[in-house]
Amino acid sequence: TPATPPAAAGDVAKAREQLQRAMTEGAGVVRSSGSLAEAGAAVGEVAAVAAGREGRQAGELANLAVVARALLAAAAVRTESRGAHARAEYPDPDPAWRCRLVQGAAGAGTGL
């Protein structure tokens, strides 16, 4: 397999920065349904970049996109604030959510 051309490697590096920024801003300490959706859109873009490339960096980026999607799915389902993470539209903890969310692979995506 040939090495990733420098231009493609740059695209992957930029996409990784985009992913990190989107997850920090959209799924960080204070989240909202809107910020999670925006982060999800960015993750989709990043995953598309990774899917079109070969090499270690692209593989790492694809794996990060899978983990980001799992985190976003769990954050979107949890309609409360708990611990260090707050949902802007749900500022209080809900005793019903005092549980663990377990995810597993479901086809090509992730499912709860």
PyMOL commands that place a pseudoatom at each C-alpha (Angstrom):
pseudoatom trace, name=CA, resn=THR, resi=1, chain=A, elem=C, hetatm=0, pos=[0.000, 0.000, 0.000]
pseudoatom trace, name=CA, resn=PRO, resi=2, chain=A, elem=C, hetatm=0, pos=[1.530, 3.344, -0.969]
pseudoatom trace, name=CA, resn=ALA, resi=3, chain=A, elem=C, hetatm=0, pos=[2.161, 5.991, 1.673]
pseudoatom trace, name=CA, resn=THR, resi=4, chain=A, elem=C, hetatm=0, pos=[-0.421, 8.728, 2.100]
pseudoatom trace, name=CA, resn=PRO, resi=5, chain=A, elem=C, hetatm=0, pos=[0.470, 11.698, -0.140]
pseudoatom trace, name=CA, resn=PRO, resi=6, chain=A, elem=C, hetatm=0, pos=[1.419, 14.863, 1.804]
pseudoatom trace, name=CA, resn=ALA, resi=7, chain=A, elem=C, hetatm=0, pos=[-1.706, 16.770, 0.680]
pseudoatom trace, name=CA, resn=ALA, resi=8, chain=A, elem=C, hetatm=0, pos=[-3.965, 13.986, 1.947]
pseudoatom trace, name=CA, resn=ALA, resi=9, chain=A, elem=C, hetatm=0, pos=[-1.995, 13.787, 5.192]
pseudoatom trace, name=CA, resn=GLY, resi=10, chain=A, elem=C, hetatm=0, pos=[-2.587, 17.525, 5.640]
pseudoatom trace, name=CA, resn=ASP, resi=11, chain=A, elem=C, hetatm=0, pos=[-6.305, 17.028, 5.082]
pseudoatom trace, name=CA, resn=VAL, resi=12, chain=A, elem=C, hetatm=0, pos=[-6.327, 14.311, 7.742]
pseudoatom trace, name=CA, resn=ALA, resi=13, chain=A, elem=C, hetatm=0, pos=[-4.437, 16.534, 10.205]
pseudoatom trace, name=CA, resn=LYS, resi=14, chain=A, elem=C, hetatm=0, pos=[-6.856, 19.405, 9.572]
pseudoatom trace, name=CA, resn=ALA, resi=15, chain=A, elem=C, hetatm=0, pos=[-9.811, 17.061, 9.960]
pseudoatom trace, name=CA, resn=ARG, resi=16, chain=A, elem=C, hetatm=0, pos=[-8.433, 15.808, 13.293]
pseudoatom trace, name=CA, resn=GLU, resi=17, chain=A, elem=C, hetatm=0, pos=[-8.161, 19.408, 14.512]
pseudoatom trace, name=CA, resn=GLN, resi=18, chain=A, elem=C, hetatm=0, pos=[-11.742, 20.011, 13.313]
pseudoatom trace, name=CA, resn=LEU, resi=19, chain=A, elem=C, hetatm=0, pos=[-12.907, 16.948, 15.257]
pseudoatom trace, name=CA, resn=GLN, resi=20, chain=A, elem=C, hetatm=0, pos=[-11.146, 18.034, 18.435]
pseudoatom trace, name=CA, resn=ARG, resi=21, chain=A, elem=C, hetatm=0, pos=[-12.555, 21.552, 18.181]
pseudoatom trace, name=CA, resn=ALA, resi=22, chain=A, elem=C, hetatm=0, pos=[-16.095, 20.318, 17.431]
pseudoatom trace, name=CA, resn=MET, resi=23, chain=A, elem=C, hetatm=0, pos=[-16.109, 17.874, 20.337]
pseudoatom trace, name=CA, resn=THR, resi=24, chain=A, elem=C, hetatm=0, pos=[-14.697, 20.435, 22.785]
pseudoatom trace, name=CA, resn=GLU, resi=25, chain=A, elem=C, hetatm=0, pos=[-17.180, 23.105, 21.753]
pseudoatom trace, name=CA, resn=GLY, resi=26, chain=A, elem=C, hetatm=0, pos=[-20.226, 20.916, 21.138]
pseudoatom trace, name=CA, resn=ALA, resi=27, chain=A, elem=C, hetatm=0, pos=[-19.873, 18.067, 23.632]
pseudoatom trace, name=CA, resn=GLY, resi=28, chain=A, elem=C, hetatm=0, pos=[-17.745, 19.662, 26.315]
pseudoatom trace, name=CA, resn=VAL, resi=29, chain=A, elem=C, hetatm=0, pos=[-18.698, 20.469, 29.869]
pseudoatom trace, name=CA, resn=VAL, resi=30, chain=A, elem=C, hetatm=0, pos=[-21.835, 22.452, 28.963]
pseudoatom trace, name=CA, resn=ARG, resi=31, chain=A, elem=C, hetatm=0, pos=[-23.857, 20.856, 26.163]
pseudoatom trace, name=CA, resn=SER, resi=32, chain=A, elem=C, hetatm=0, pos=[-27.202, 21.381, 24.490]
pseudoatom trace, name=CA, resn=SER, resi=33, chain=A, elem=C, hetatm=0, pos=[-29.149, 19.417, 21.932]
pseudoatom trace, name=CA, resn=GLY, resi=34, chain=A, elem=C, hetatm=0, pos=[-28.111, 22.026, 19.359]
pseudoatom trace, name=CA, resn=SER, resi=35, chain=A, elem=C, hetatm=0, pos=[-24.415, 21.865, 20.211]
pseudoatom trace, name=CA, resn=LEU, resi=36, chain=A, elem=C, hetatm=0, pos=[-24.497, 18.059, 20.130]
pseudoatom trace, name=CA, resn=ALA, resi=37, chain=A, elem=C, hetatm=0, pos=[-26.153, 18.146, 16.694]
pseudoatom trace, name=CA, resn=GLU, resi=38, chain=A, elem=C, hetatm=0, pos=[-23.539, 20.584, 15.396]
pseudoatom trace, name=CA, resn=ALA, resi=39, chain=A, elem=C, hetatm=0, pos=[-20.758, 18.374, 16.726]
pseudoatom trace, name=CA, resn=GLY, resi=40, chain=A, elem=C, hetatm=0, pos=[-22.428, 15.382, 15.076]
pseudoatom trace, name=CA, resn=ALA, resi=41, chain=A, elem=C, hetatm=0, pos=[-22.415, 17.132, 11.709]
pseudoatom trace, name=CA, resn=ALA, resi=42, chain=A, elem=C, hetatm=0, pos=[-18.705, 17.893, 12.095]
pseudoatom trace, name=CA, resn=VAL, resi=43, chain=A, elem=C, hetatm=0, pos=[-18.003, 14.271, 13.024]
pseudoatom trace, name=CA, resn=GLY, resi=44, chain=A, elem=C, hetatm=0, pos=[-19.758, 13.179, 9.832]
pseudoatom trace, name=CA, resn=GLU, resi=45, chain=A, elem=C, hetatm=0, pos=[-17.528, 15.467, 7.767]
pseudoatom trace, name=CA, resn=VAL, resi=46, chain=A, elem=C, hetatm=0, pos=[-14.418, 14.202, 9.523]
pseudoatom trace, name=CA, resn=ALA, resi=47, chain=A, elem=C, hetatm=0, pos=[-15.425, 10.575, 9.041]
pseudoatom trace, name=CA, resn=ALA, resi=48, chain=A, elem=C, hetatm=0, pos=[-15.816, 11.229, 5.311]
pseudoatom trace, name=CA, resn=VAL, resi=49, chain=A, elem=C, hetatm=0, pos=[-12.270, 12.601, 5.136]
pseudoatom trace, name=CA, resn=ALA, resi=50, chain=A, elem=C, hetatm=0, pos=[-10.912, 9.564, 6.971]
pseudoatom trace, name=CA, resn=ALA, resi=51, chain=A, elem=C, hetatm=0, pos=[-12.862, 7.144, 4.761]
pseudoatom trace, name=CA, resn=GLY, resi=52, chain=A, elem=C, hetatm=0, pos=[-11.262, 8.583, 1.647]
pseudoatom trace, name=CA, resn=ARG, resi=53, chain=A, elem=C, hetatm=0, pos=[-7.679, 8.115, 2.856]
pseudoatom trace, name=CA, resn=GLU, resi=54, chain=A, elem=C, hetatm=0, pos=[-5.226, 5.351, 3.661]
pseudoatom trace, name=CA, resn=GLY, resi=55, chain=A, elem=C, hetatm=0, pos=[-2.532, 5.246, 6.305]
pseudoatom trace, name=CA, resn=ARG, resi=56, chain=A, elem=C, hetatm=0, pos=[-2.135, 5.246, 10.055]
pseudoatom trace, name=CA, resn=GLN, resi=57, chain=A, elem=C, hetatm=0, pos=[-3.295, 8.819, 10.608]
pseudoatom trace, name=CA, resn=ALA, resi=58, chain=A, elem=C, hetatm=0, pos=[-6.462, 8.243, 8.594]
pseudoatom trace, name=CA, resn=GLY, resi=59, chain=A, elem=C, hetatm=0, pos=[-7.125, 5.021, 10.515]
pseudoatom trace, name=CA, resn=GLU, resi=60, chain=A, elem=C, hetatm=0, pos=[-6.706, 6.836, 13.827]
pseudoatom trace, name=CA, resn=LEU, resi=61, chain=A, elem=C, hetatm=0, pos=[-9.044, 9.583, 12.641]
pseudoatom trace, name=CA, resn=ALA, resi=62, chain=A, elem=C, hetatm=0, pos=[-11.667, 7.016, 11.628]
pseudoatom trace, name=CA, resn=ASN, resi=63, chain=A, elem=C, hetatm=0, pos=[-11.426, 5.425, 15.091]
pseudoatom trace, name=CA, resn=LEU, resi=64, chain=A, elem=C, hetatm=0, pos=[-11.746, 8.819, 16.781]
pseudoatom trace, name=CA, resn=ALA, resi=65, chain=A, elem=C, hetatm=0, pos=[-14.865, 9.514, 14.714]
pseudoatom trace, name=CA, resn=VAL, resi=66, chain=A, elem=C, hetatm=0, pos=[-16.424, 6.231, 15.918]
pseudoatom trace, name=CA, resn=VAL, resi=67, chain=A, elem=C, hetatm=0, pos=[-15.720, 7.137, 19.544]
pseudoatom trace, name=CA, resn=ALA, resi=68, chain=A, elem=C, hetatm=0, pos=[-17.029, 10.678, 18.998]
pseudoatom trace, name=CA, resn=ARG, resi=69, chain=A, elem=C, hetatm=0, pos=[-20.286, 9.308, 17.577]
pseudoatom trace, name=CA, resn=ALA, resi=70, chain=A, elem=C, hetatm=0, pos=[-20.681, 7.003, 20.580]
pseudoatom trace, name=CA, resn=LEU, resi=71, chain=A, elem=C, hetatm=0, pos=[-20.070, 9.873, 23.010]
pseudoatom trace, name=CA, resn=LEU, resi=72, chain=A, elem=C, hetatm=0, pos=[-22.534, 12.112, 21.173]
pseudoatom trace, name=CA, resn=ALA, resi=73, chain=A, elem=C, hetatm=0, pos=[-25.196, 9.393, 21.136]
pseudoatom trace, name=CA, resn=ALA, resi=74, chain=A, elem=C, hetatm=0, pos=[-24.873, 8.861, 24.891]
pseudoatom trace, name=CA, resn=ALA, resi=75, chain=A, elem=C, hetatm=0, pos=[-24.854, 12.602, 25.595]
pseudoatom trace, name=CA, resn=ALA, resi=76, chain=A, elem=C, hetatm=0, pos=[-27.959, 13.158, 23.454]
pseudoatom trace, name=CA, resn=VAL, resi=77, chain=A, elem=C, hetatm=0, pos=[-29.903, 10.416, 25.231]
pseudoatom trace, name=CA, resn=ARG, resi=78, chain=A, elem=C, hetatm=0, pos=[-29.036, 11.595, 28.753]
pseudoatom trace, name=CA, resn=THR, resi=79, chain=A, elem=C, hetatm=0, pos=[-31.515, 14.412, 29.402]
pseudoatom trace, name=CA, resn=GLU, resi=80, chain=A, elem=C, hetatm=0, pos=[-30.049, 15.707, 32.638]
pseudoatom trace, name=CA, resn=SER, resi=81, chain=A, elem=C, hetatm=0, pos=[-26.951, 17.284, 34.120]
pseudoatom trace, name=CA, resn=ARG, resi=82, chain=A, elem=C, hetatm=0, pos=[-24.728, 14.881, 36.050]
pseudoatom trace, name=CA, resn=GLY, resi=83, chain=A, elem=C, hetatm=0, pos=[-21.284, 15.258, 37.501]
pseudoatom trace, name=CA, resn=ALA, resi=84, chain=A, elem=C, hetatm=0, pos=[-19.039, 17.572, 35.533]
pseudoatom trace, name=CA, resn=HIS, resi=85, chain=A, elem=C, hetatm=0, pos=[-21.243, 17.563, 32.427]
pseudoatom trace, name=CA, resn=ALA, resi=86, chain=A, elem=C, hetatm=0, pos=[-24.245, 19.869, 32.189]
pseudoatom trace, name=CA, resn=ARG, resi=87, chain=A, elem=C, hetatm=0, pos=[-27.064, 19.931, 29.658]
pseudoatom trace, name=CA, resn=ALA, resi=88, chain=A, elem=C, hetatm=0, pos=[-28.096, 23.537, 29.139]
pseudoatom trace, name=CA, resn=GLU, resi=89, chain=A, elem=C, hetatm=0, pos=[-31.777, 22.614, 28.712]
pseudoatom trace, name=CA, resn=TYR, resi=90, chain=A, elem=C, hetatm=0, pos=[-31.730, 20.117, 31.620]
pseudoatom trace, name=CA, resn=PRO, resi=91, chain=A, elem=C, hetatm=0, pos=[-29.804, 21.843, 34.448]
pseudoatom trace, name=CA, resn=ASP, resi=92, chain=A, elem=C, hetatm=0, pos=[-30.734, 19.423, 37.251]
pseudoatom trace, name=CA, resn=PRO, resi=93, chain=A, elem=C, hetatm=0, pos=[-29.831, 15.791, 37.889]
pseudoatom trace, name=CA, resn=ASP, resi=94, chain=A, elem=C, hetatm=0, pos=[-32.627, 13.280, 37.447]
pseudoatom trace, name=CA, resn=PRO, resi=95, chain=A, elem=C, hetatm=0, pos=[-32.533, 10.257, 39.786]
pseudoatom trace, name=CA, resn=ALA, resi=96, chain=A, elem=C, hetatm=0, pos=[-33.902, 8.095, 36.976]
pseudoatom trace, name=CA, resn=TRP, resi=97, chain=A, elem=C, hetatm=0, pos=[-30.625, 8.647, 35.103]
pseudoatom trace, name=CA, resn=ARG, resi=98, chain=A, elem=C, hetatm=0, pos=[-28.421, 7.365, 37.909]
pseudoatom trace, name=CA, resn=CYS, resi=99, chain=A, elem=C, hetatm=0, pos=[-27.302, 4.489, 35.715]
pseudoatom trace, name=CA, resn=ARG, resi=100, chain=A, elem=C, hetatm=0, pos=[-24.697, 3.478, 33.187]
pseudoatom trace, name=CA, resn=LEU, resi=101, chain=A, elem=C, hetatm=0, pos=[-25.198, 3.719, 29.460]
pseudoatom trace, name=CA, resn=VAL, resi=102, chain=A, elem=C, hetatm=0, pos=[-23.637, 0.823, 27.571]
pseudoatom trace, name=CA, resn=GLN, resi=103, chain=A, elem=C, hetatm=0, pos=[-23.073, 1.002, 23.848]
pseudoatom trace, name=CA, resn=GLY, resi=104, chain=A, elem=C, hetatm=0, pos=[-22.183, -1.653, 21.370]
pseudoatom trace, name=CA, resn=ALA, resi=105, chain=A, elem=C, hetatm=0, pos=[-21.710, -1.881, 17.648]
pseudoatom trace, name=CA, resn=ALA, resi=106, chain=A, elem=C, hetatm=0, pos=[-24.981, -2.168, 15.738]
pseudoatom trace, name=CA, resn=GLY, resi=107, chain=A, elem=C, hetatm=0, pos=[-24.301, -2.635, 12.059]
pseudoatom trace, name=CA, resn=ALA, resi=108, chain=A, elem=C, hetatm=0, pos=[-22.166, 0.153, 10.643]
pseudoatom trace, name=CA, resn=GLY, resi=109, chain=A, elem=C, hetatm=0, pos=[-23.007, 2.651, 13.421]
pseudoatom trace, name=CA, resn=THR, resi=110, chain=A, elem=C, hetatm=0, pos=[-23.335, 2.616, 17.159]
pseudoatom trace, name=CA, resn=GLY, resi=111, chain=A, elem=C, hetatm=0, pos=[-26.416, 1.923, 19.202]
pseudoatom trace, name=CA, resn=LEU, resi=112, chain=A, elem=C, hetatm=0, pos=[-27.430, 2.241, 22.810]
for i in range(1, 112): cmd.bond("trace and resi %d" % i, "trace and resi %d" % (i + 1))
show_as sticks, trace
zoom trace
